[in-house]
Amino acid sequence: MEATKEHNNEEGIENQSKLKSKTRKVSKEERAQLLSHGTQEKLDKKRLKLQISRTKREVESLRGRLKAWDDVEERQKEKERERVTEEERKRIGDIENGVKKKRKRAGPETWKLKGAARPAHEVYDFDVRYVDPHLKAHEDAKEKRKRIVNVICVHKGNFGSIPAPQPYCREFLSLLMQLGLLYVEAKKYKLAREVLKECMDLEGDENIVTSSRKHLMRMYLEMNRPDSARRLWERLPQDQSCWIRYSAALLEFVSYNILQEEGSSKETAEKALSKAITANFFCVFYLAFHSNFENVMEYAEEIDDAEEGTVEEAIEYCHSQLEYWKGTDNALDWVKDVVLRIWNGENIGGCSKCDLENWDSALTKTEYEYEKKSEGNDSEEDEEPDSLMYAGMYRTAMDMIVDSGHLT
């Protein structure tokens, strides 16, 4: 009996210890995680999905209006929106000022008569003032059909012109860009490609106001789609963006040096690189002497959609695309070799030493323009990149390169 009691006591103690281990105190972080419906990653995906749905609805709504644009109807809608806004503004003003608005009884002009109370000219066709509502609706529809304009078809390729051919052209381009970037973030690349290409087609090649080409090229490189990237830059022979010209040079080098494709040669690759140097010579120094720039450059990730030909554009491109150049065998060594040959007086693809020597004067001009623009502007909410800071870091790296004897 005593042995049985001892066994039961031991079993009870063991069960109590198990119960205590199961009912241990839960921390606040663990409790919050248990009470939440998913991890932070799942929540971010839900927010992204919600944002895509909302933006897509806005795009389709505006697309429908642009495909059947009626100036008369749109003016009426605009007047109604202005009236509602003005009434809301007055209402808020009265509330803030403590004014109590007295309700007035509606007059006869607001009455809606029904049944036998209606006047004869609204009911009987023998009255000369009678208007058949069905016939009137038909006539109104015919008049509207004459006024309707399909803005997307009529102004395709001119959405980026200044001034815009239609007030909502820029807004539609902005919504398309937002939707395309959201698709890229969600890794829905097929939908992103369709939206970004539509944005390119609508704005045209003469007046470029969006960064659709840049993001499309970047997406092709990330997806390892060289054929699509080649078709893109061949379609844009006059585009001076780093994203187009230097990506074209990288693809030409791969075609010539690695894949050894028919029609590719050393001359075609060097010609593509020289065209890129002409577009932005800041970028080629960064690629050729990347180790020096990486030791100096900071806050490069804060630059977004920099202006073409600027030092900020070169930093933005190299910061995000350098891994693709490093991942391509001998690509950076080839760039450095071409730069040194040009610097030593050789003319390659129409690019000479004077094209590279402009880096100092161009940086000085950038610094001067930024300081002049900043005079009298003490606002701390300026969202533009600090050109003076980036130019200073770029100059520091170039001085290191010159002092090391690479550029003599």
N, C-alpha and C positions, 0 to 999 in steps of 0.2 A: 504493500500500500504506500509506504513512504517513497519507494522508488517511482511509483506511478505519479505521486504528487510532485516530486522533483522534476519528472519529465514534463508534466503539464505546466509547471512554473517556467521551465526553460523555454517551452514552446510559446507560452504567453509573452515572455520577454522578447523572444525573436519576432513575434508578430507585431509587438509594439514598436520595435526598432524599424521594422519594415514600414509600418504606418507613418512613423515620423519621417522616414526618408522620402515617402511619397508626398507628405504634406509639408515639405520644407518651405521656407519663406521665399516668395518670388520677388525679384527686384522690380523696380519701376519700369526699366527698359524691357524686361521679359514680359511683364504684364501688358505693356503697350503693344508689344509685338503679338501677344496671344489674342488681345482684343481686336487688333486690326484684321482686316479681311485679306491681307496679302502683304508681301514684302514691298520695299520701296521700289524695286524694279517693276513689279506688277502694277503698282500705282502710277508710275511714270508712263508705262505703256497705255494704261487706261486714259490718262490725261492726253497723251499724244493722239490716241484714237479719237477722243472727243474733239480735239482741236482740228483734226483732219476732217471729221464729219461737218463741223461748223463752217470751216473754210470752204469745203466743197459745196455746201448749200449756198453760200454767198456767191461763189463763182457761177454756179448754174443759174441762180436768180438773175445776176447781172448779165449773163450770156443770153438768157431769154429776152431780157429787155433790149439788148443791143441787136439781136436778130430781128426784132420786130419793133424798131424804134419809131415812136409817133411823137412828134414835137408838141402837138396840141395836148395830147394826154399827159405827157411828161410835165408840161408847164402847169397843167391843172393840179397834178400831184405835188409839184414843188410849192405852189401857192397854198395847198392844203397843209403841207408839212410846216411851212412858215407860219400859218395861222395857228396851228396846234402849238408850235414852239413859243409863239408870242403869248398865247393864253397861259401856257405853263409858266412862262417867265413872270407874267403879271400875278398869277396865283401865288407863286413863291414869294414875290415881292410884297404882296398884301399880307402874307403870313408873317414875314420878317418884321413888317412895320406894325403889326397888330391890327390891321384893318379887317373888319368883319363885313363881308359882302352880303348885302341883303338879297334874298331870293325874290325875283319878280315873277308874277304870273305870266305865263306865255300868252302872246297875243294871238289873234285870229289867223295871222299869216303862218303860224306853226301848226294849225289844226290840220289833221288828215281825216277828211270826210270819207265815210264808207257807206256802202249800200245805197239806200234811197236818198240819203242826204247829199250824195254827189251831184254836182251840176250836170246839166244835160249834155254839154259839149264834151264831157269826159266819158259819156256812156253811149249816146245814141248817134248813129252815123248820119241821121237826117239833119243834124245840127251842122251848120256851115263851119263851125269852129272845131268840129270833131277831128281828131288825129288818130289814125289807126296805129296803135303801138307796134304791131308787127311790121307794118310797112315802114314806119319810122326807123325801127331797129335795122331793117334791111338797108335803107338808105344810108344810115349812119355807118354801117359795116362797109358799104361800097366806098364811101368817102374816106374811111380810115384805111382801106386797102390801098387807095391812091397815095396816101401820105406815108405809109410805112416804108422804112428804109432798113435794109440789112447792113448794119454798120460793119460787122465783122467781114463780110464779103467785099463791100465797097471800099473800105479803107485798109484792107489787109496789106501789110508791108509798110504802112505809114503811121502805125500807132505811136511810134517813137518820134515823129516829126514835131518840130517846135514852130508855132503852137500846135497842140494836138488837134487833129481833125474833128474831134468830138469830145465833149467834156469828160466822159466816163472812160475814155481809152486808157488813160494812165492808171486809173483805179483798177481797171480790169487786168492790166499787166501786173500791177502790184499784187493783186489777189492770186494770179497765176503763179507768180514767183513764190509767194508764201506757201501755196499748195504744193509746188514742186519740191521745195526745201523740206517740208513736212514729210513728204513721201520718201525723200532721201534719208531722213532721220529714222523713219520707220523701216528702212531697207526694202521698200517697195519700188525697186529700180525700174521696172517696166512702166509703171504709172508715172514715175518721176520723169522718165525720158520723154513720154508723150506730152506731158505738161510743159516741160522746158523747151521742147522743140516747137510746140504751138506758140509759146512766148516769143521765140526767135522769129518765127514766120510772121507773127503779127507786127512786131516792132520794126522789122526790116534790117538791112545791112548798112544803111547810110546814117541813120540816127539811132544809135544804140543807147538805151536808157536803163537797161537791166543787166544783171550779171548772169543771165541764163547760159551763155556760152561758156563762161568760166566754170560754172557748176556742172555743166554737162560734160566738159572735157575732164574735169576732176573725177566725175563718177565713172567715166569710161576707163580711166587709168586704174582706179581702185578695183574695178570689176575685171581688169585685164582684158579689155576689148580693144586691141590696137587697130583693128580694121574700122571700127566705128569711129575711133578717135581720128584716124587718117581721113576718113570721109568728112569729118567735121572741119578739120583745119584746111583741107583742100577746098571746101566750100567758102572759106573766109580768107582769101589771099591777101586782103588789105587790112585785116585785123591786127592791131599793134599791141594786143594784150600779152603779158608774160605767159599767161596760162595757155594761149594758143601757140605762140611762136616757139617757146622753149619746149613745150610738149612735142611740137612737130620736129624739133631738132633731136630730141631724145628718141623718137620713133624712127627717124631716118638713120640714126646711129645704130639702133638695134637691127634695122633692116639690112644695113650694109655690113656691120662688123660681126653680128651674131648669127642672124638668119641667112645672110648672104643671098638675099632675094634678087630675082632678075630685075634689072632696071635700077637697082640701088648701087651706089658707088661712094667712094671717099669724097668726091667732088659734090655730090648731091647732099651728103650729110653736112659738109662744111658750108655749103651755100645756105642750108636751113639754119645753121648756127649763126652765120654772119647776119642773116635777116633778123634773128632774135636779138643779136647784139645791137643792131640798129634800132630796134624797138625799145630796148631797155638795157643799157650797158652796165647798170648797177648789178643786175642779176648775174651776169657772167663772172664778175669778180667774186661774188659770194659763192658760186658753184666751184670755181677753180681753186679758191683758197678757203674752202668751207671750214676747216679746222680753226683758222684764225677768227672767223666771224662767229662761230659757235661759242668760242670762249668769251666773246665780248657782248654779243647781242642778248638783250633781255626784253621781256614784255612783247615778244613778237606775236604771241597768240592773241593779243588784244586788237591787232589790225584786222579790219574786215572791209572787203570791197574797196581797196585803195584805188586812187586815180591812176590811169595808165601812164607809164613812163616815169613814175616817181620812185624814189628810194623806198617808200613804204610798200609799194606794189612788189618790188624785188624782195624785200624782207618777208612779206606775207607769202609769196610764192615759194621761196626757198625753205622757209620754216615748215611748210606743209608738204612740199614735194621732194625734199632732199632725200628722203628714204628711198624713193623710186630711182633716183640717180645713183645712190649708193648701192642699191640692189642690182644694178645693171653693171656687169663686168666691164671695167676699163672706161666707163662713161665719163667719170669725173677727171680721170687722167687725160682723156682725149680733149675735154674742154680746156684744161690747163695748158695742154700742148698748143692748142689753137690760139689761146690768149697770148702766150709767150711768143709765138711766131708772129702774130700781128704786132705785138709790142716792139719786137726787134726789127720791124720795118717791112714785113711781108704783107702783101695785099691778098686777102682771102675772101672770095665771094663779094668783092666790092667793099669790104670793110678794111680800113687802114688804121694806123696808129693814132691818128688824130681823133678817131671816133672813141677810142678808149681813154685818151688823155683828158677828155672833157669831164671826168668824174669830179675833179676838184672844183672847177668853176660851177658845175651843176649843183654840188652840195652847198657852195657859198650862196648861190642864187636861192636855193631852197631855204636856207637859214635866214637870209635877208627878207624874203617874202613872208616867212612865218612871223618874224619879229615885227615887221611892218603891220601885218594883219592883227597881231596881238596888242598893238598900242591902243590904250584906252579901253581895252576889253578885259575887265577883271573878273568876269564870270567864271565860276568854278564848275559850271555844268556843261562846259563845251564838250561835245561828244566826238569831235574830230581828233585824230591821233596827234600826238605831240611830235611834229615834224622835226623840231629842233633837237629833241632828245634822240630820235632815231638817226638823224643826220650826224649827230655827234658820235654815236656808237659806231656808225659806218666809217666815219673818218678815222676813228681810233684803230679800227681793224686795218684800214688801208695804210695807215702810218706804220703799223707793225709789219705789214707785208713789204713796204718800201724799205724799212730799216733792215729787214732780214736779207735784202739783196735780190729778191725774186724779180722785182721790176726795176731794172737799172737802165 
